[in-house]
Amino acid sequence: PYTDAASDGLDVQVLYDGAPRADAQIEVFSKPLGDDQAEATVTKVQTDADGRATVTVENGRQYLLDSVVFREPADDLMAGFDPQWETLWASLTFGLPAD
């Protein structure tokens, strides 16, 4: 869905229950496009008050972005267990052609 040049980065927004997640961490995993054996580099960015952040990206690389919400679990989440928290994960994967 993105047609803008990647030279200025990729603008993303993180939401939770339809509302922007201010000051949320986004982890950015990156490695060369098509090289599934390469070790990923990991960087982190924080969202602003509107849940928005700009992720620096480069042509010829593949990316996975994720953001995690930790929350108290629902009472009926796991009968017979006593979980301390529940996690909700959002992720985005994409690649940028080399040229």
N, C-alpha and C positions, 0 to 999 in steps of 0.2 A: 504493500500500500504506500510505500515511501518512494517519492520521485525526486526529492531534493538532493543536492550534492551532499556527500558525506563529509566534506572538508570542514564544515562547521559543527560536526557531531550529530548525534541522533537525539532528538527531543522525545522524552517519554514522560508519562504521568502514572503514578501509583495511586490506586483507589482501594478503599476498604469499605464495604457496605455502601458503595456509591459516593463516598466522601473522599476528598484528597487526603493522603497520608503525609502530613508534614514531618520533616526531619526523619524520614525513613531511609534505611540503608538499602542500596541496590548493589549487589555483587555482580561484577562483569567478568565473565570467563571468555578468553579469546585464544585462538590458535590459528595457524595457517589453514586457509580454505582447502579442503580435500585431504588434509593430513590428520587422520583420526588417531594416529599413534603419537603425535606431538604432545608435549606437556602444555597444558593451558596456563596462560598468565592470568592472574586474578588481580583486579583493582576494585575499588569501592567508591561510590558516589553517594551523596545525601540529597534527598529531595528538599525543595524549598517549602514555603508556607502553603503553596498550592499543590503540593505533591509532585512537582515537576523537577526534572533534572535533565542535563545534557550529557550524553555519554560520548566520549571520544572514541571514534571508530576509524579503521583504516581499510582501504581496498585490499582484496586478497586474503581476507580473514573471515573466520566464522565466529559467531558470538552466542553466548547464553547469558541472559540477564535474569536475575531472580531477586525477589524481595519476600521476606517471611514475616508473618504476623504470629506472635505468641499471645495466647489468651487463655483464660481459665476455661477448663473443659465444661461442656454441658453435663448436667447431673447424670444423664443416661448414656453418656458416651461409651463407656466400657463397663458393663455389668461385671461385678466381681473384682474389679481393679480400682486403684486409687491414683489415677494419673494426676500429675502436678500441673501440666499445661497441655494445650493443644496447639498445633502449628498449622497454619494455612500458607501455602506456597503459591506465588504467582511467578511465571517464567515466560520469557520470550526468546526464541531462537531465530537466527537469521545469518546470512552470509553476504558479503559484498564481493562482486567480481573483481578480478585483478586489474582490469582496465575499464 
